[in-house]
Amino acid sequence: MQLFVTDPTKNLLPFDGMVHYHGCILNHMECARYLTLLMHSIEWKHDEVIMFGKRIVTARQTAWHGDGNFKYTYSRITRTALPWTPVLLELKKIVEKISGETYNACLLNLYHNGKEGMAWHSDNEAELKKNAAIASLSIGAERKFEFKHKTNQTTVALTLENGSLLVMRDNTQTHWLHRLPPIAKVQEARINLTFRTVN
């Protein structure tokens, strides 16, 4: 089912998890400013993943920042956290205030256009605190975002707007997958900041 929900008190998932969509928390001028700052101040690197025994370099670029030199392993690739930048600390403060949570790390993804996406996955790596909130801030192109239940295949979809905040809580990562499907007609870039808590 496709959702267009902006009530942050409403749980988007029908069961086995908790997801709240706060809608736009940044205006268009703020988004344009942050998009430019992030494009030029972050040390973006192409992700390298292991698929079917082969090392593949993704078109998508990523960065990993945090309170300490946290290690984070996903797709059998290990990253070491870089220090927070001023712009990341600024955005972290905004997200923490609105979500009512605290975070000590952030994974950033840069999608240059709609052809780049993210396959079905859960953010349940061993380094992450179990059932801790994960706050996803979207800056740039609007993109469709989907959830799929791991057992009964129920799906939930919504559009992540420019400047919007989505917060996943409780046992969402245990029971649900999520993805950012490619949409070829989207030409603009999107930066996604996922604020997390590392053990």
MORA-V322047 format. One record per helix or strand of 3 or more residues. SS is the DSSP state (2 for helix, 1 for strand). FROM is the first residue (numbers start at 1). LEN is the number of residues. Records with the same first field share a line. If there is no record, write none. Layout:
SS->FROM-LEN  FROM-LEN
This chain:
1->18-7  45-7  54-13  71-4  77-4  105-7  118-4  134-7  143-7  155-6  164-6  176-5  190-7
2->28-14  86-14  172-4
